[in-house]
Amino acid sequence: MISLPAHAALWFLLPVTVVSFIAAFNDLKRMKLPNMVVLTLAAIYVVMGPFLLPFEQYLWGFAHAAVMYVVALFAYAYLGVGAGDGKFAAAMSMFIPFADLGTVLTLFAAFLLGAFIAHRGARAVPAIRRATPDWISWEHKKFPMGLALSGTMVCYLALAAFL
C-alpha cells in the first residue's frame, strides 16, 4: 500500500510529469539534467506540499532530500553516477514517504532495466538515429539515468493517485 495521500499524488502528477518529461528529454539529448529542472521539481513540492500533505509529512520531505543528497554525493564521487541524476533523485525523494521506499526502489529497478533495454535497443535502430542525430546519449559511454528516474517518479505518483 502506498502511503502518499491519493489527492496529493493526483495534484502533484501533472506538474511533475511535465518536469520529468523535460528531464528525460534533456538527459537523452544532452546527457545533462539542468539545475533549473531539478529546482522546478523541488519548487513543486515546496509550493504545493503544504496544501496537500500533513505538515509533519511535508517537513519530512526536506529531511529525505538532505539524506538523498548526501547519498547522491557519495554516488557521484565513488560510483560514477552523474551529479544531475543525484540532484534529481534528491528532489524526487521529497515527494516519497519513507514507508514507500521499498515500493519506489522496486519501481526504480524495473524502470532502470526497462529504460536501459529500450535505450540500447532504440540506438540500434537506424531510423531512430536519423530522427535524433544530435542526441549525445546514443554515443555516450554512460546511460541517461534521468530516463529511469523520471519514469519512476511519474509511475509512483500515478500508482499513489489511482490505486
Secondary structure, 3 states (H helix, E strand, C coil): CCCCCHHHHHHHHHHHHHHHHHHHHHHHHHCCCCHHHHHHHHHHHHHHHHHHCCHHHHHHHHHHHHHHHHHHHHHHHHHCCCHHHHHHHHHHHCCCCHHHHHHHHHHHHHHHHHHHHHHHHHCCCHHHHHHCCCCHHHCCCCCCHHHHHHHHHHHHHHHHHHC
